[in-house]
């Protein structure tokens, strides 16, 4: 394992943590607005249900998706890309 793979995998881990924090904050925001959130199934429902609900609710309030929407999307995409890059450089 070389330094470059360690850097990429570290960025992936930090991105996943940021994504999880964003998901919890999205669920808490929805719950504050009266939408029932199933905390046990949050991992599965964040993509299929809660992310869309959060985007719709914040669009109705401000005309744009809320910052947590972009925070989650960017964090998860960055985690995916840097995780793949880390494993590619790990084998070299």
PDB file of N, CA, C and O in Angstrom:
ATOM      1  N   UNK A   1       0.859  -1.173   0.000  1.00  0.00           N
ATOM      2  CA  UNK A   1       0.000   0.000   0.000  1.00  0.00           C
ATOM      3  C   UNK A   1       0.904   1.235   0.000  1.00  0.00           C
ATOM      4  O   UNK A   1       1.783   1.372   0.851  1.00  0.00           O
ATOM      5  N   UNK A   2       0.683   2.108  -0.941  1.00  0.00           N
ATOM      6  CA  UNK A   2       1.518   3.299  -1.031  1.00  0.00           C
ATOM      7  C   UNK A   2       0.802   4.519  -0.457  1.00  0.00           C
ATOM      8  O   UNK A   2      -0.362   4.454  -0.061  1.00  0.00           O
ATOM      9  N   UNK A   3       1.524   5.616  -0.427  1.00  0.00           N
ATOM     10  CA  UNK A   3       1.011   6.838   0.187  1.00  0.00           C
ATOM     11  C   UNK A   3      -0.218   7.375  -0.534  1.00  0.00           C
ATOM     12  O   UNK A   3      -1.153   7.861   0.102  1.00  0.00           O
ATOM     13  N   UNK A   4      -0.215   7.290  -1.850  1.00  0.00           N
ATOM     14  CA  UNK A   4      -1.333   7.814  -2.623  1.00  0.00           C
ATOM     15  C   UNK A   4      -2.631   7.067  -2.310  1.00  0.00           C
ATOM     16  O   UNK A   4      -3.691   7.682  -2.195  1.00  0.00           O
ATOM     17  N   UNK A   5      -2.547   5.753  -2.172  1.00  0.00           N
ATOM     18  CA  UNK A   5      -3.761   4.996  -1.838  1.00  0.00           C
ATOM     19  C   UNK A   5      -4.242   5.317  -0.429  1.00  0.00           C
ATOM     20  O   UNK A   5      -5.448   5.351  -0.184  1.00  0.00           O
ATOM     21  N   UNK A   6      -3.331   5.549   0.490  1.00  0.00           N
ATOM     22  CA  UNK A   6      -3.713   5.915   1.858  1.00  0.00           C
ATOM     23  C   UNK A   6      -4.427   7.274   1.859  1.00  0.00           C
ATOM     24  O   UNK A   6      -5.416   7.461   2.569  1.00  0.00           O
ATOM     25  N   UNK A   7      -3.924   8.205   1.069  1.00  0.00           N
ATOM     26  CA  UNK A   7      -4.550   9.531   0.984  1.00  0.00           C
ATOM     27  C   UNK A   7      -5.960   9.417   0.417  1.00  0.00           C
ATOM     28  O   UNK A   7      -6.904   9.980   0.971  1.00  0.00           O
ATOM     29  N   UNK A   8      -6.102   8.682  -0.693  1.00  0.00           N
ATOM     30  CA  UNK A   8      -7.422   8.539  -1.306  1.00  0.00           C
ATOM     31  C   UNK A   8      -8.401   7.819  -0.379  1.00  0.00           C
ATOM     32  O   UNK A   8      -9.556   8.227  -0.262  1.00  0.00           O
ATOM     33  N   UNK A   9      -7.952   6.765   0.271  1.00  0.00           N
ATOM     34  CA  UNK A   9      -8.852   6.027   1.167  1.00  0.00           C
ATOM     35  C   UNK A   9      -9.211   6.855   2.404  1.00  0.00           C
ATOM     36  O   UNK A   9     -10.317   6.733   2.931  1.00  0.00           O
ATOM     37  N   UNK A  10      -8.293   7.687   2.863  1.00  0.00           N
ATOM     38  CA  UNK A  10      -8.593   8.573   3.997  1.00  0.00           C
ATOM     39  C   UNK A  10      -9.653   9.605   3.612  1.00  0.00           C
ATOM     40  O   UNK A  10     -10.567   9.889   4.386  1.00  0.00           O
ATOM     41  N   UNK A  11      -9.519  10.159   2.415  1.00  0.00           N
ATOM     42  CA  UNK A  11     -10.523  11.116   1.933  1.00  0.00           C
ATOM     43  C   UNK A  11     -11.878  10.422   1.804  1.00  0.00           C
ATOM     44  O   UNK A  11     -12.913  11.007   2.122  1.00  0.00           O
ATOM     45  N   UNK A  12     -11.867   9.173   1.337  1.00  0.00           N
ATOM     46  CA  UNK A  12     -13.123   8.421   1.207  1.00  0.00           C
ATOM     47  C   UNK A  12     -13.783   8.215   2.564  1.00  0.00           C
ATOM     48  O   UNK A  12     -15.000   8.353   2.689  1.00  0.00           O
ATOM     49  N   UNK A  13     -12.999   7.891   3.570  1.00  0.00           N
ATOM     50  CA  UNK A  13     -13.548   7.665   4.905  1.00  0.00           C
ATOM     51  C   UNK A  13     -14.128   8.955   5.478  1.00  0.00           C
ATOM     52  O   UNK A  13     -15.216   8.943   6.055  1.00  0.00           O
ATOM     53  N   UNK A  14     -13.414  10.058   5.324  1.00  0.00           N
ATOM     54  CA  UNK A  14     -13.911  11.350   5.808  1.00  0.00           C
ATOM     55  C   UNK A  14     -15.188  11.741   5.063  1.00  0.00           C
ATOM     56  O   UNK A  14     -16.115  12.284   5.663  1.00  0.00           O
ATOM     57  N   UNK A  15     -15.237  11.466   3.759  1.00  0.00           N
ATOM     58  CA  UNK A  15     -16.434  11.781   2.974  1.00  0.00           C
ATOM     59  C   UNK A  15     -17.633  10.964   3.427  1.00  0.00           C
ATOM     60  O   UNK A  15     -18.747  11.483   3.492  1.00  0.00           O
ATOM     61  N   UNK A  16     -17.419   9.704   3.738  1.00  0.00           N
ATOM     62  CA  UNK A  16     -18.517   8.861   4.234  1.00  0.00           C
ATOM     63  C   UNK A  16     -19.031   9.400   5.559  1.00  0.00           C
ATOM     64  O   UNK A  16     -20.241   9.443   5.784  1.00  0.00           O
ATOM     65  N   UNK A  17     -18.129   9.808   6.432  1.00  0.00           N
ATOM     66  CA  UNK A  17     -18.544  10.368   7.721  1.00  0.00           C
ATOM     67  C   UNK A  17     -19.373  11.641   7.510  1.00  0.00           C
ATOM     68  O   UNK A  17     -20.397  11.839   8.164  1.00  0.00           O
ATOM     69  N   UNK A  18     -18.919  12.500   6.590  1.00  0.00           N
ATOM     70  CA  UNK A  18     -19.684  13.720   6.282  1.00  0.00           C
ATOM     71  C   UNK A  18     -21.053  13.383   5.702  1.00  0.00           C
ATOM     72  O   UNK A  18     -22.040  14.053   6.006  1.00  0.00           O
ATOM     73  N   UNK A  19     -21.115  12.348   4.869  1.00  0.00           N
ATOM     74  CA  UNK A  19     -22.388  11.926   4.298  1.00  0.00           C
ATOM     75  C   UNK A  19     -23.345  11.390   5.349  1.00  0.00           C
ATOM     76  O   UNK A  19     -24.545  11.658   5.299  1.00  0.00           O
ATOM     77  N   UNK A  20     -22.817  10.636   6.294  1.00  0.00           N
ATOM     78  CA  UNK A  20     -23.653  10.097   7.372  1.00  0.00           C
ATOM     79  C   UNK A  20     -24.181  11.234   8.248  1.00  0.00           C
ATOM     80  O   UNK A  20     -25.350  11.234   8.633  1.00  0.00           O
ATOM     81  N   UNK A  21     -23.326  12.189   8.555  1.00  0.00           N
ATOM     82  CA  UNK A  21     -23.769  13.347   9.347  1.00  0.00           C
ATOM     83  C   UNK A  21     -24.854  14.112   8.593  1.00  0.00           C
ATOM     84  O   UNK A  21     -25.848  14.528   9.187  1.00  0.00           O
ATOM     85  N   UNK A  22     -24.665  14.296   7.291  1.00  0.00           N
ATOM     86  CA  UNK A  22     -25.679  14.983   6.481  1.00  0.00           C
ATOM     87  C   UNK A  22     -26.998  14.223   6.479  1.00  0.00           C
ATOM     88  O   UNK A  22     -28.066  14.828   6.572  1.00  0.00           O
ATOM     89  N   UNK A  23     -26.926  12.895   6.373  1.00  0.00           N
ATOM     90  CA  UNK A  23     -28.140  12.080   6.366  1.00  0.00           C
ATOM     91  C   UNK A  23     -28.902  12.207   7.685  1.00  0.00           C
ATOM     92  O   UNK A  23     -30.128  12.316   7.687  1.00  0.00           O
ATOM     93  N   UNK A  24     -28.187  12.192   8.790  1.00  0.00           N
ATOM     94  CA  UNK A  24     -28.834  12.331  10.094  1.00  0.00           C
ATOM     95  C   UNK A  24     -29.451  13.718  10.241  1.00  0.00           C
ATOM     96  O   UNK A  24     -30.551  13.858  10.776  1.00  0.00           O
ATOM     97  N   UNK A  25     -28.748  14.738   9.770  1.00  0.00           N
ATOM     98  CA  UNK A  25     -29.291  16.095   9.852  1.00  0.00           C
ATOM     99  C   UNK A  25     -30.505  16.264   8.938  1.00  0.00           C
ATOM    100  O   UNK A  25     -31.444  16.980   9.284  1.00  0.00           O
ATOM    101  N   UNK A  26     -30.493  15.613   7.778  1.00  0.00           N
ATOM    102  CA  UNK A  26     -31.657  15.646   6.892  1.00  0.00           C
ATOM    103  C   UNK A  26     -32.853  15.006   7.586  1.00  0.00           C
ATOM    104  O   UNK A  26     -33.955  15.554   7.564  1.00  0.00           O
ATOM    105  N   UNK A  27     -32.634  13.850   8.201  1.00  0.00           N
ATOM    106  CA  UNK A  27     -33.724  13.172   8.893  1.00  0.00           C
ATOM    107  C   UNK A  27     -34.243  14.014  10.057  1.00  0.00           C
ATOM    108  O   UNK A  27     -35.451  14.091  10.279  1.00  0.00           O
ATOM    109  N   UNK A  28     -33.334  14.640  10.795  1.00  0.00           N
ATOM    110  CA  UNK A  28     -33.758  15.489  11.917  1.00  0.00           C
ATOM    111  C   UNK A  28     -34.541  16.705  11.419  1.00  0.00           C
ATOM    112  O   UNK A  28     -35.519  17.111  12.046  1.00  0.00           O
ATOM    113  N   UNK A  29     -34.121  17.280  10.307  1.00  0.00           N
ATOM    114  CA  UNK A  29     -34.832  18.419   9.730  1.00  0.00           C
ATOM    115  C   UNK A  29     -36.237  18.022   9.296  1.00  0.00           C
ATOM    116  O   UNK A  29     -37.197  18.756   9.530  1.00  0.00           O
ATOM    117  N   UNK A  30     -36.352  16.862   8.664  1.00  0.00           N
ATOM    118  CA  UNK A  30     -37.675  16.387   8.253  1.00  0.00           C
ATOM    119  C   UNK A  30     -38.568  16.130   9.455  1.00  0.00           C
ATOM    120  O   UNK A  30     -39.760  16.437   9.432  1.00  0.00           O
ATOM    121  N   UNK A  31     -37.989  15.570  10.497  1.00  0.00           N
ATOM    122  CA  UNK A  31     -38.778  15.284  11.690  1.00  0.00           C
ATOM    123  C   UNK A  31     -39.264  16.582  12.350  1.00  0.00           C
ATOM    124  O   UNK A  31     -40.377  16.641  12.873  1.00  0.00           O
ATOM    125  N   UNK A  32     -38.424  17.612  12.319  1.00  0.00           N
ATOM    126  CA  UNK A  32     -38.835  18.913  12.855  1.00  0.00           C
ATOM    127  C   UNK A  32     -40.024  19.486  12.102  1.00  0.00           C
ATOM    128  O   UNK A  32     -40.849  20.197  12.676  1.00  0.00           O
ATOM    129  N   UNK A  33     -40.106  19.179  10.830  1.00  0.00           N
ATOM    130  CA  UNK A  33     -41.192  19.705   9.988  1.00  0.00           C
ATOM    131  C   UNK A  33     -42.416  18.791   9.986  1.00  0.00           C
ATOM    132  O   UNK A  33     -43.340  18.989   9.197  1.00  0.00           O
ATOM    133  N   UNK A  34     -42.423  17.803  10.857  1.00  0.00           N
ATOM    134  CA  UNK A  34     -43.597  16.957  11.022  1.00  0.00           C
ATOM    135  C   UNK A  34     -43.652  15.724  10.147  1.00  0.00           C
ATOM    136  O   UNK A  34     -44.687  15.060  10.100  1.00  0.00           O
ATOM    137  N   UNK A  35     -42.582  15.396   9.457  1.00  0.00           N
ATOM    138  CA  UNK A  35     -42.536  14.190   8.628  1.00  0.00           C
ATOM    139  C   UNK A  35     -41.961  13.064   9.464  1.00  0.00           C
ATOM    140  O   UNK A  35     -40.889  13.202  10.054  1.00  0.00           O
ATOM    141  N   UNK A  36     -42.669  11.957   9.514  1.00  0.00           N
ATOM    142  CA  UNK A  36     -42.231  10.820  10.322  1.00  0.00           C
ATOM    143  C   UNK A  36     -41.009  10.175   9.682  1.00  0.00           C
ATOM    144  O   UNK A  36     -40.996   9.887   8.485  1.00  0.00           O
ATOM    145  N   UNK A  37     -39.979   9.952  10.502  1.00  0.00           N
ATOM    146  CA  UNK A  37     -38.729   9.364  10.033  1.00  0.00           C
ATOM    147  C   UNK A  37     -38.510   8.044  10.752  1.00  0.00           C
ATOM    148  O   UNK A  37     -38.586   7.977  11.979  1.00  0.00           O
ATOM    149  N   UNK A  38     -38.239   7.002   9.993  1.00  0.00           N
ATOM    150  CA  UNK A  38     -37.918   5.704  10.562  1.00  0.00           C
ATOM    151  C   UNK A  38     -36.399   5.630  10.732  1.00  0.00           C
ATOM    152  O   UNK A  38     -35.675   5.402   9.763  1.00  0.00           O
ATOM    153  N   UNK A  39     -35.920   5.822  11.961  1.00  0.00           N
ATOM    154  CA  UNK A  39     -34.487   5.887  12.218  1.00  0.00           C
ATOM    155  C   UNK A  39     -33.802   4.545  12.028  1.00  0.00           C
ATOM    156  O   UNK A  39     -32.614   4.500  11.710  1.00  0.00           O
ATOM    157  N   UNK A  40     -34.523   3.458  12.216  1.00  0.00           N
ATOM    158  CA  UNK A  40     -33.922   2.129  12.063  1.00  0.00           C
ATOM    159  C   UNK A  40     -33.557   1.865  10.605  1.00  0.00           C
ATOM    160  O   UNK A  40     -32.511   1.282  10.320  1.00  0.00           O
ATOM    161  N   UNK A  41     -34.418   2.294   9.686  1.00  0.00           N
ATOM    162  CA  UNK A  41     -34.201   2.045   8.259  1.00  0.00           C
ATOM    163  C   UNK A  41     -33.627   3.259   7.536  1.00  0.00           C
ATOM    164  O   UNK A  41     -33.769   3.373   6.318  1.00  0.00           O
ATOM    165  N   UNK A  42     -32.988   4.157   8.260  1.00  0.00           N
ATOM    166  CA  UNK A  42     -32.475   5.389   7.662  1.00  0.00           C
ATOM    167  C   UNK A  42     -31.492   5.113   6.533  1.00  0.00           C
ATOM    168  O   UNK A  42     -31.530   5.793   5.507  1.00  0.00           O
ATOM    169  N   UNK A  43     -30.621   4.138   6.698  1.00  0.00           N
ATOM    170  CA  UNK A  43     -29.624   3.831   5.661  1.00  0.00           C
ATOM    171  C   UNK A  43     -30.272   3.497   4.330  1.00  0.00           C
ATOM    172  O   UNK A  43     -29.788   3.919   3.280  1.00  0.00           O
ATOM    173  N   UNK A  44     -31.354   2.750   4.364  1.00  0.00           N
ATOM    174  CA  UNK A  44     -32.001   2.350   3.118  1.00  0.00           C
ATOM    175  C   UNK A  44     -32.936   3.416   2.574  1.00  0.00           C
ATOM    176  O   UNK A  44     -33.051   3.582   1.359  1.00  0.00           O
ATOM    177  N   UNK A  45     -33.599   4.134   3.455  1.00  0.00           N
ATOM    178  CA  UNK A  45     -34.616   5.084   3.012  1.00  0.00           C
ATOM    179  C   UNK A  45     -34.077   6.468   2.678  1.00  0.00           C
ATOM    180  O   UNK A  45     -34.798   7.277   2.093  1.00  0.00           O
ATOM    181  N   UNK A  46     -32.815   6.765   3.036  1.00  0.00           N
ATOM    182  CA  UNK A  46     -32.306   8.109   2.776  1.00  0.00           C
ATOM    183  C   UNK A  46     -32.291   8.388   1.281  1.00  0.00           C
ATOM    184  O   UNK A  46     -32.636   9.494   0.865  1.00  0.00           O
ATOM    185  N   UNK A  47     -31.906   7.430   0.473  1.00  0.00           N
ATOM    186  CA  UNK A  47     -31.849   7.675  -0.970  1.00  0.00           C
ATOM    187  C   UNK A  47     -33.210   7.595  -1.628  1.00  0.00           C
ATOM    188  O   UNK A  47     -33.517   8.388  -2.518  1.00  0.00           O
ATOM    189  N   UNK A  48     -34.028   6.651  -1.202  1.00  0.00           N
ATOM    190  CA  UNK A  48     -35.295   6.439  -1.897  1.00  0.00           C
ATOM    191  C   UNK A  48     -36.406   7.374  -1.442  1.00  0.00           C
ATOM    192  O   UNK A  48     -37.348   7.616  -2.198  1.00  0.00           O
ATOM    193  N   UNK A  49     -36.322   7.900  -0.241  1.00  0.00           N
ATOM    194  CA  UNK A  49     -37.458   8.644   0.286  1.00  0.00           C
ATOM    195  C   UNK A  49     -37.070   9.989   0.891  1.00  0.00           C
ATOM    196  O   UNK A  49     -37.563  11.030   0.458  1.00  0.00           O
ATOM    197  N   UNK A  50     -36.199   9.974   1.879  1.00  0.00           N
ATOM    198  CA  UNK A  50     -35.951  11.163   2.675  1.00  0.00           C
ATOM    199  C   UNK A  50     -35.189  12.248   1.925  1.00  0.00           C
ATOM    200  O   UNK A  50     -35.440  13.431   2.152  1.00  0.00           O
ATOM    201  N   UNK A  51     -34.287  11.889   1.060  1.00  0.00           N
ATOM    202  CA  UNK A  51     -33.542  12.888   0.310  1.00  0.00           C
ATOM    203  C   UNK A  51     -34.470  13.680  -0.609  1.00  0.00           C
ATOM    204  O   UNK A  51     -34.370  14.903  -0.705  1.00  0.00           O
ATOM    205  N   UNK A  52     -35.367  12.972  -1.276  1.00  0.00           N
ATOM    206  CA  UNK A  52     -36.352  13.645  -2.134  1.00  0.00           C
ATOM    207  C   UNK A  52     -37.306  14.516  -1.326  1.00  0.00           C
ATOM    208  O   UNK A  52     -37.642  15.627  -1.737  1.00  0.00           O
ATOM    209  N   UNK A  53     -37.741  14.009  -0.176  1.00  0.00           N
ATOM    210  CA  UNK A  53     -38.642  14.794   0.669  1.00  0.00           C
ATOM    211  C   UNK A  53     -37.953  16.061   1.160  1.00  0.00           C
ATOM    212  O   UNK A  53     -38.552  17.136   1.170  1.00  0.00           O
ATOM    213  N   UNK A  54     -36.694  15.932   1.568  1.00  0.00           N
ATOM    214  CA  UNK A  54     -35.951  17.103   2.032  1.00  0.00           C
ATOM    215  C   UNK A  54     -35.804  18.127   0.910  1.00  0.00           C
ATOM    216  O   UNK A  54     -36.002  19.323   1.127  1.00  0.00           O
ATOM    217  N   UNK A  55     -35.460  17.660  -0.281  1.00  0.00           N
ATOM    218  CA  UNK A  55     -35.318  18.562  -1.422  1.00  0.00           C
ATOM    219  C   UNK A  55     -36.630  19.277  -1.719  1.00  0.00           C
ATOM    220  O   UNK A  55     -36.645  20.485  -1.957  1.00  0.00           O
ATOM    221  N   UNK A  56     -37.739  18.522  -1.704  1.00  0.00           N
ATOM    222  CA  UNK A  56     -39.046  19.120  -1.987  1.00  0.00           C
ATOM    223  C   UNK A  56     -39.459  20.133  -0.918  1.00  0.00           C
ATOM    224  O   UNK A  56     -39.961  21.209  -1.243  1.00  0.00           O
ATOM    225  N   UNK A  57     -39.252  19.797   0.341  1.00  0.00           N
ATOM    226  CA  UNK A  57     -39.638  20.690   1.444  1.00  0.00           C
ATOM    227  C   UNK A  57     -38.829  21.981   1.391  1.00  0.00           C
ATOM    228  O   UNK A  57     -39.386  23.068   1.541  1.00  0.00           O
ATOM    229  N   UNK A  58     -37.531  21.870   1.182  1.00  0.00           N
ATOM    230  CA  UNK A  58     -36.713  23.081   1.158  1.00  0.00           C
ATOM    231  C   UNK A  58     -36.962  23.899  -0.112  1.00  0.00           C
ATOM    232  O   UNK A  58     -36.833  25.123  -0.097  1.00  0.00           O
ATOM    233  N   UNK A  59     -37.314  23.231  -1.199  1.00  0.00           N
ATOM    234  CA  UNK A  59     -37.670  23.974  -2.420  1.00  0.00           C
ATOM    235  C   UNK A  59     -38.945  24.780  -2.218  1.00  0.00           C
ATOM    236  O   UNK A  59     -39.055  25.906  -2.705  1.00  0.00           O
ATOM    237  N   UNK A  60     -39.902  24.212  -1.505  1.00  0.00           N
ATOM    238  CA  UNK A  60     -41.142  24.931  -1.237  1.00  0.00           C
ATOM    239  C   UNK A  60     -40.890  26.144  -0.338  1.00  0.00           C
ATOM    240  O   UNK A  60     -41.532  27.182  -0.496  1.00  0.00           O
ATOM    241  N   UNK A  61     -39.958  26.007   0.598  1.00  0.00           N
ATOM    242  CA  UNK A  61     -39.688  27.100   1.536  1.00  0.00           C
ATOM    243  C   UNK A  61     -38.822  28.198   0.929  1.00  0.00           C
ATOM    244  O   UNK A  61     -39.100  29.383   1.114  1.00  0.00           O
ATOM    245  N   UNK A  62     -37.778  27.810   0.209  1.00  0.00           N
ATOM    246  CA  UNK A  62     -36.801  28.806  -0.249  1.00  0.00           C
ATOM    247  C   UNK A  62     -36.673  28.905  -1.763  1.00  0.00           C
ATOM    248  O   UNK A  62     -36.059  29.843  -2.270  1.00  0.00           O
ATOM    249  N   UNK A  63     -37.238  27.962  -2.482  1.00  0.00           N
ATOM    250  CA  UNK A  63     -37.103  27.964  -3.930  1.00  0.00           C
ATOM    251  C   UNK A  63     -35.899  27.190  -4.437  1.00  0.00           C
ATOM    252  O   UNK A  63     -35.712  27.058  -5.647  1.00  0.00           O
ATOM    253  N   UNK A  64     -35.077  26.673  -3.522  1.00  0.00           N
ATOM    254  CA  UNK A  64     -33.891  25.897  -3.875  1.00  0.00           C
ATOM    255  C   UNK A  64     -33.773  24.710  -2.929  1.00  0.00           C
ATOM    256  O   UNK A  64     -34.292  24.752  -1.814  1.00  0.00           O
ATOM    257  N   UNK A  65     -33.092  23.650  -3.366  1.00  0.00           N
ATOM    258  CA  UNK A  65     -32.818  22.557  -2.433  1.00  0.00           C
ATOM    259  C   UNK A  65     -31.917  23.047  -1.301  1.00  0.00           C
ATOM    260  O   UNK A  65     -31.057  23.904  -1.504  1.00  0.00           O
ATOM    261  N   UNK A  66     -32.124  22.501  -0.127  1.00  0.00           N
ATOM    262  CA  UNK A  66     -31.343  22.921   1.029  1.00  0.00           C
ATOM    263  C   UNK A  66     -29.891  22.501   0.935  1.00  0.00           C
ATOM    264  O   UNK A  66     -29.545  21.641   0.125  1.00  0.00           O
ATOM    265  N   UNK A  67     -29.035  23.097   1.752  1.00  0.00           N
ATOM    266  CA  UNK A  67     -27.600  22.805   1.703  1.00  0.00           C
ATOM    267  C   UNK A  67     -27.260  21.370   2.080  1.00  0.00           C
ATOM    268  O   UNK A  67     -26.260  20.830   1.608  1.00  0.00           O
ATOM    269  N   UNK A  68     -28.065  20.753   2.912  1.00  0.00           N
ATOM    270  CA  UNK A  68     -27.780  19.368   3.291  1.00  0.00           C
ATOM    271  C   UNK A  68     -27.962  18.411   2.122  1.00  0.00           C
ATOM    272  O   UNK A  68     -27.316  17.364   2.069  1.00  0.00           O
ATOM    273  N   UNK A  69     -28.829  18.760   1.194  1.00  0.00           N
ATOM    274  CA  UNK A  69     -29.030  17.947  -0.001  1.00  0.00           C
ATOM    275  C   UNK A  69     -27.728  17.854  -0.785  1.00  0.00           C
ATOM    276  O   UNK A  69     -27.274  16.763  -1.131  1.00  0.00           O
ATOM    277  N   UNK A  70     -27.134  19.013  -1.062  1.00  0.00           N
ATOM    278  CA  UNK A  70     -25.881  19.027  -1.810  1.00  0.00           C
ATOM    279  C   UNK A  70     -24.740  18.433  -0.997  1.00  0.00           C
ATOM    280  O   UNK A  70     -23.859  17.773  -1.548  1.00  0.00           O
ATOM    281  N   UNK A  71     -24.755  18.663   0.297  1.00  0.00           N
ATOM    282  CA  UNK A  71     -23.720  18.112   1.161  1.00  0.00           C
ATOM    283  C   UNK A  71     -23.711  16.584   1.088  1.00  0.00           C
ATOM    284  O   UNK A  71     -22.649  15.968   0.995  1.00  0.00           O
ATOM    285  N   UNK A  72     -24.888  15.985   1.131  1.00  0.00           N
ATOM    286  CA  UNK A  72     -24.979  14.527   1.064  1.00  0.00           C
ATOM    287  C   UNK A  72     -24.543  14.005  -0.307  1.00  0.00           C
ATOM    288  O   UNK A  72     -23.762  13.057  -0.391  1.00  0.00           O
ATOM    289  N   UNK A  73     -25.041  14.617  -1.365  1.00  0.00           N
ATOM    290  CA  UNK A  73     -24.727  14.173  -2.728  1.00  0.00           C
ATOM    291  C   UNK A  73     -23.226  14.268  -3.001  1.00  0.00           C
ATOM    292  O   UNK A  73     -22.619  13.322  -3.503  1.00  0.00           O
ATOM    293  N   UNK A  74     -22.641  15.398  -2.672  1.00  0.00           N
ATOM    294  CA  UNK A  74     -21.209  15.600  -2.926  1.00  0.00           C
ATOM    295  C   UNK A  74     -20.367  14.651  -2.082  1.00  0.00           C
ATOM    296  O   UNK A  74     -19.405  14.068  -2.580  1.00  0.00           O
ATOM    297  N   UNK A  75     -20.718  14.493  -0.816  1.00  0.00           N
ATOM    298  CA  UNK A  75     -19.936  13.624   0.065  1.00  0.00           C
ATOM    299  C   UNK A  75     -19.963  12.172  -0.410  1.00  0.00           C
ATOM    300  O   UNK A  75     -18.928  11.505  -0.413  1.00  0.00           O
ATOM    301  N   UNK A  76     -21.121  11.681  -0.806  1.00  0.00           N
ATOM    302  CA  UNK A  76     -21.212  10.293  -1.232  1.00  0.00           C
ATOM    303  C   UNK A  76     -20.518  10.058  -2.582  1.00  0.00           C
ATOM    304  O   UNK A  76     -19.886   9.021  -2.779  1.00  0.00           O
ATOM    305  N   UNK A  77     -20.633  11.012  -3.502  1.00  0.00           N
ATOM    306  CA  UNK A  77     -19.941  10.872  -4.778  1.00  0.00           C
ATOM    307  C   UNK A  77     -18.425  10.949  -4.600  1.00  0.00           C
ATOM    308  O   UNK A  77     -17.683  10.202  -5.238  1.00  0.00           O
ATOM    309  N   UNK A  78     -17.971  11.846  -3.738  1.00  0.00           N
ATOM    310  CA  UNK A  78     -16.543  11.944  -3.458  1.00  0.00           C
ATOM    311  C   UNK A  78     -16.024  10.669  -2.793  1.00  0.00           C
ATOM    312  O   UNK A  78     -14.925  10.206  -3.100  1.00  0.00           O
ATOM    313  N   UNK A  79     -16.809  10.111  -1.893  1.00  0.00           N
ATOM    314  CA  UNK A  79     -16.414   8.859  -1.249  1.00  0.00           C
ATOM    315  C   UNK A  79     -16.291   7.729  -2.268  1.00  0.00           C
ATOM    316  O   UNK A  79     -15.351   6.936  -2.217  1.00  0.00           O
ATOM    317  N   UNK A  80     -17.230   7.665  -3.177  1.00  0.00           N
ATOM    318  CA  UNK A  80     -17.188   6.630  -4.210  1.00  0.00           C
ATOM    319  C   UNK A  80     -15.951   6.786  -5.098  1.00  0.00           C
ATOM    320  O   UNK A  80     -15.224   5.820  -5.326  1.00  0.00           O
ATOM    321  N   UNK A  81     -15.717   7.982  -5.590  1.00  0.00           N
ATOM    322  CA  UNK A  81     -14.590   8.206  -6.497  1.00  0.00           C
ATOM    323  C   UNK A  81     -13.237   7.999  -5.819  1.00  0.00           C
ATOM    324  O   UNK A  81     -12.357   7.343  -6.377  1.00  0.00           O
ATOM    325  N   UNK A  82     -13.069   8.547  -4.634  1.00  0.00           N
ATOM    326  CA  UNK A  82     -11.782   8.401  -3.955  1.00  0.00           C
ATOM    327  C   UNK A  82     -11.579   6.984  -3.437  1.00  0.00           C
ATOM    328  O   UNK A  82     -10.443   6.515  -3.356  1.00  0.00           O
ATOM    329  N   UNK A  83     -12.655   6.297  -3.088  1.00  0.00           N
ATOM    330  CA  UNK A  83     -12.538   4.898  -2.688  1.00  0.00           C
ATOM    331  C   UNK A  83     -12.066   4.022  -3.843  1.00  0.00           C
ATOM    332  O   UNK A  83     -11.198   3.167  -3.671  1.00  0.00           O
ATOM    333  N   UNK A  84     -12.637   4.240  -5.006  1.00  0.00           N
ATOM    334  CA  UNK A  84     -12.209   3.485  -6.191  1.00  0.00           C
ATOM    335  C   UNK A  84     -10.758   3.818  -6.525  1.00  0.00           C
ATOM    336  O   UNK A  84      -9.964   2.917  -6.797  1.00  0.00           O
ATOM    337  N   UNK A  85     -10.408   5.095  -6.506  1.00  0.00           N
ATOM    338  CA  UNK A  85      -9.026   5.492  -6.799  1.00  0.00           C
ATOM    339  C   UNK A  85      -8.051   4.900  -5.780  1.00  0.00           C
ATOM    340  O   UNK A  85      -6.956   4.466  -6.139  1.00  0.00           O
ATOM    341  N   UNK A  86      -8.452   4.884  -4.520  1.00  0.00           N
ATOM    342  CA  UNK A  86      -7.595   4.306  -3.483  1.00  0.00           C
ATOM    343  C   UNK A  86      -7.334   2.834  -3.704  1.00  0.00           C
ATOM    344  O   UNK A  86      -6.211   2.368  -3.515  1.00  0.00           O
ATOM    345  N   UNK A  87      -8.357   2.095  -4.102  1.00  0.00           N
ATOM    346  CA  UNK A  87      -8.166   0.664  -4.358  1.00  0.00           C
ATOM    347  C   UNK A  87      -7.395   0.412  -5.644  1.00  0.00           C
ATOM    348  O   UNK A  87      -6.688  -0.590  -5.749  1.00  0.00           O
ATOM    349  N   UNK A  88      -7.516   1.293  -6.616  1.00  0.00           N
ATOM    350  CA  UNK A  88      -6.721   1.148  -7.848  1.00  0.00           C
ATOM    351  C   UNK A  88      -5.246   1.360  -7.544  1.00  0.00           C
ATOM    352  O   UNK A  88      -4.402   0.594  -8.008  1.00  0.00           O
ATOM    353  N   UNK A  89      -4.924   2.398  -6.765  1.00  0.00           N
ATOM    354  CA  UNK A  89      -3.522   2.654  -6.438  1.00  0.00           C
ATOM    355  C   UNK A  89      -2.977   1.674  -5.402  1.00  0.00           C
ATOM    356  O   UNK A  89      -1.762   1.526  -5.275  1.00  0.00           O
ATOM    357  N   UNK A  90      -3.849   1.011  -4.669  1.00  0.00           N
ATOM    358  CA  UNK A  90      -3.412   0.042  -3.680  1.00  0.00           C
ATOM    359  C   UNK A  90      -2.744  -1.148  -4.355  1.00  0.00           C
ATOM    360  O   UNK A  90      -1.767  -1.691  -3.839  1.00  0.00           O
ATOM    361  N   UNK A  91      -3.265  -1.550  -5.503  1.00  0.00           N
ATOM    362  CA  UNK A  91      -2.740  -2.739  -6.193  1.00  0.00           C
ATOM    363  C   UNK A  91      -1.437  -2.446  -6.934  1.00  0.00           C
ATOM    364  O   UNK A  91      -0.765  -3.373  -7.386  1.00  0.00           O
ATOM    365  N   UNK A  92      -1.074  -1.175  -7.064  1.00  0.00           N
ATOM    366  CA  UNK A  92       0.154  -0.859  -7.810  1.00  0.00           C
ATOM    367  C   UNK A  92       1.340  -0.748  -6.891  1.00  0.00           C
ATOM    368  O   UNK A  92       2.453  -0.488  -7.347  1.00  0.00           O
TER     369      UNK A  92
END
